[in-house]
Amino acid sequence: MDLLIGHEGMLGRAWKQVLERKETPFVAVSRPDFDLTSSASLERITDGTYRRVINCAAWTDVDGAEDEEERATEVNGHAVGRLARRCASAGSVLVHYSTDYVFDGQASEPYAVDAEYDPINAYGRSKAVGEAAVREAGEQHLILRTSWLYAPWGNNFVLTMRRLGAQRDALNVVDDQRGRPTSAQHLADASYRLLEAGARGTLHVTDGGECTWYDLAKAVVETVNPRCDVQPCSSDAFPRPAKRPAYSVMDLGPTEALIGTMPDWRANVAAVLAQA
Ligand SMILES: NC(=O)c1ccc[n+]([C@@H]2O[C@H](COP(=O)([O-])OP(=O)(O)OC[C@H]3O[C@@H](n4cnc5c(N)ncnc54)[C@H](OP(=O)(O)O)[C@@H]3O)[C@@H](O)[C@H]2O)c1
């Protein structure tokens, strides 16, 4: 039996689809019934009950974390540490997700899995605390760093561009941040395959290829309104509380050696838009 925490979030919903498709027995929990910060919730992970605990829950308000770093760190850092220790003592493998924001965003070539981290913002620092706590709790974990998540559901850039592109004649989108988009469905599926391949430790999972937000927006808008004029602009045009990385491409080599090439982002975006 697997335990899926946070099944109503963007990635949690994708994981639920994968477990159902694979006919894997699982229990799905979410707030308020199961809160990562509650010891009563964690006590439900008893010895031998869950083979794997898949944690899709997190504080994901990146800009909000700037003013509330302590609360973000409680969820993404300390609570994750308690979850990891509970899993280690109960004999469950913990699957946990982290982010490209644990890096400084100043690189010019893909960040290796073992590159030193230097989080770019408060959310990144909170996730880095969580990563370290999971590693400290024991060996039986899989930390998957990902970036730029999108899905046919939830609040995400791909669905926003699709909506705005259909409504407007012109859009300005930042072209000075380069990274790798990630379909939540691809991420859940790749996570499952990595587990089946016996992967442990830390790995990166994203779509293949790389792009800027402008490239991604253009690809999405073309599918709904080819007449909409998508123009590149600099990040200065959209000031936000949390700093964003100029470059956050993460190396996929070790992941691809285990489960094969990651599909290109254009193919994954098309597959998601076909369902939305
Ligand atoms: N989205 C991205 O672009 C991105 C990029 C890199 C990494 N990640 C990581 O990928 C993972 C999945 O992200 P996502 O985009 O799927 O997140 P999401 O859609 O925001 O879902 C997060 C879920 O966590 C729940 N949650 C928050 N605090 C909780 C708590 N204390 N106890 C239990 N549940 C709690 C939320 O419930 P409520 O609805 O009740 O708040 C929500 O259902 C996270 O670890 C995130 O840090 C995401």
The ligand as an SDF file (V2000), in Angstrom:
LIG
                    3D

 48 52  0  0  0  0  0  0  0  0999 V2000
    4.5990   24.3290   -9.1630 N   0  0  0  0  0  0  0  0  0  0  0  0
    5.8630   24.4110   -9.5830 C   0  0  0  0  0  0  0  0  0  0  0  0
    6.1800   25.0800  -10.5820 O   0  0  0  0  0  0  0  0  0  0  0  0
    6.9420   23.6690   -8.8440 C   0  0  0  0  0  0  0  0  0  0  0  0
    8.2740   23.8420   -9.2410 C   0  0  0  0  0  0  0  0  0  0  0  0
    9.2880   23.1460   -8.5780 C   0  0  0  0  0  0  0  0  0  0  0  0
    8.9710   22.2900   -7.5270 C   0  0  0  0  0  0  0  0  0  0  0  0
    7.6710   22.1500   -7.1360 N   0  0  0  0  0  0  0  0  0  0  0  0
    7.3860   21.2390   -6.0310 C   0  0  0  0  0  0  0  0  0  0  0  0
    6.5570   20.2000   -6.5210 O   0  0  0  0  0  0  0  0  0  0  0  0
    5.6820   19.7460   -5.4790 C   0  0  0  0  0  0  0  0  0  0  0  0
    4.2370   19.7910   -5.9420 C   0  0  0  0  0  0  0  0  0  0  0  0
    3.9090   21.1350   -6.2690 O   0  0  0  0  0  0  0  0  0  0  0  0
    2.4780   21.5430   -6.8540 P   0  0  0  0  0  0  0  0  0  0  0  0
    2.7170   22.6400   -7.8280 O   0  0  0  0  0  0  0  0  0  0  0  0
    1.7260   20.3310   -7.2550 O   0  0  0  0  0  0  0  0  0  0  0  0
    1.8070   22.1960   -5.5740 O   0  0  0  0  0  0  0  0  0  0  0  0
    0.3100   22.7040   -5.3480 P   0  0  0  0  0  0  0  0  0  0  0  0
   -0.5160   22.5110   -6.5670 O   0  0  0  0  0  0  0  0  0  0  0  0
    0.4160   24.0790   -4.7640 O   0  0  0  0  0  0  0  0  0  0  0  0
   -0.2080   21.6970   -4.2510 O   0  0  0  0  0  0  0  0  0  0  0  0
    0.3500   21.6910   -2.9860 C   0  0  0  0  0  0  0  0  0  0  0  0
   -0.6170   20.9760   -2.0830 C   0  0  0  0  0  0  0  0  0  0  0  0
   -0.0280   20.9390   -0.7770 O   0  0  0  0  0  0  0  0  0  0  0  0
   -1.0460   21.1720    0.1490 C   0  0  0  0  0  0  0  0  0  0  0  0
   -0.4950   21.6520    1.4090 N   0  0  0  0  0  0  0  0  0  0  0  0
    0.0730   22.8410    1.6880 C   0  0  0  0  0  0  0  0  0  0  0  0
    0.4730   22.8850    2.9660 N   0  0  0  0  0  0  0  0  0  0  0  0
    0.1480   21.6810    3.5150 C   0  0  0  0  0  0  0  0  0  0  0  0
    0.2770   21.1090    4.8030 C   0  0  0  0  0  0  0  0  0  0  0  0
    0.8200   21.7930    5.8150 N   0  0  0  0  0  0  0  0  0  0  0  0
   -0.1750   19.8590    5.0030 N   0  0  0  0  0  0  0  0  0  0  0  0
   -0.7440   19.1550    3.9980 C   0  0  0  0  0  0  0  0  0  0  0  0
   -0.9200   19.6470    2.7580 N   0  0  0  0  0  0  0  0  0  0  0  0
   -0.4760   20.8940    2.5280 C   0  0  0  0  0  0  0  0  0  0  0  0
   -1.9500   22.1920   -0.4960 C   0  0  0  0  0  0  0  0  0  0  0  0
   -3.1970   22.1370    0.1260 O   0  0  0  0  0  0  0  0  0  0  0  0
   -4.1370   23.4360    0.2690 P   0  0  0  0  0  0  0  0  0  0  0  0
   -4.9020   23.4960   -1.0120 O   0  0  0  0  0  0  0  0  0  0  0  0
   -4.9450   23.1160    1.4740 O   0  0  0  0  0  0  0  0  0  0  0  0
   -3.2240   24.6200    0.4510 O   0  0  0  0  0  0  0  0  0  0  0  0
   -1.9700   21.6870   -1.9460 C   0  0  0  0  0  0  0  0  0  0  0  0
   -2.9870   20.7410   -2.1630 O   0  0  0  0  0  0  0  0  0  0  0  0
    5.9970   20.6230   -4.2820 C   0  0  0  0  0  0  0  0  0  0  0  0
    6.9280   19.9820   -3.4610 O   0  0  0  0  0  0  0  0  0  0  0  0
    6.6160   21.8650   -4.8900 C   0  0  0  0  0  0  0  0  0  0  0  0
    7.4640   22.5280   -3.9670 O   0  0  0  0  0  0  0  0  0  0  0  0
    6.6560   22.8140   -7.7760 C   0  0  0  0  0  0  0  0  0  0  0  0
  1  2  1  0
  2  3  2  0
  2  4  1  0
  4  5  1  0
  4 48  2  0
  5  6  2  0
  6  7  1  0
  7  8  2  0
  8  9  1  0
  8 48  1  0
  9 10  1  0
  9 46  1  0
 10 11  1  0
 11 12  1  0
 11 44  1  0
 12 13  1  0
 13 14  1  0
 14 15  2  0
 14 16  1  0
 14 17  1  0
 17 18  1  0
 18 19  2  0
 18 20  1  0
 18 21  1  0
 21 22  1  0
 22 23  1  0
 23 24  1  0
 23 42  1  0
 24 25  1  0
 25 26  1  0
 25 36  1  0
 26 27  1  0
 26 35  1  0
 27 28  2  0
 28 29  1  0
 29 30  1  0
 29 35  2  0
 30 31  1  0
 30 32  2  0
 32 33  1  0
 33 34  2  0
 34 35  1  0
 36 37  1  0
 36 42  1  0
 37 38  1  0
 38 39  2  0
 38 40  1  0
 38 41  1  0
 42 43  1  0
 44 45  1  0
 44 46  1  0
 46 47  1  0
M  CHG  2   8   1  16  -1
M  END
$$$$
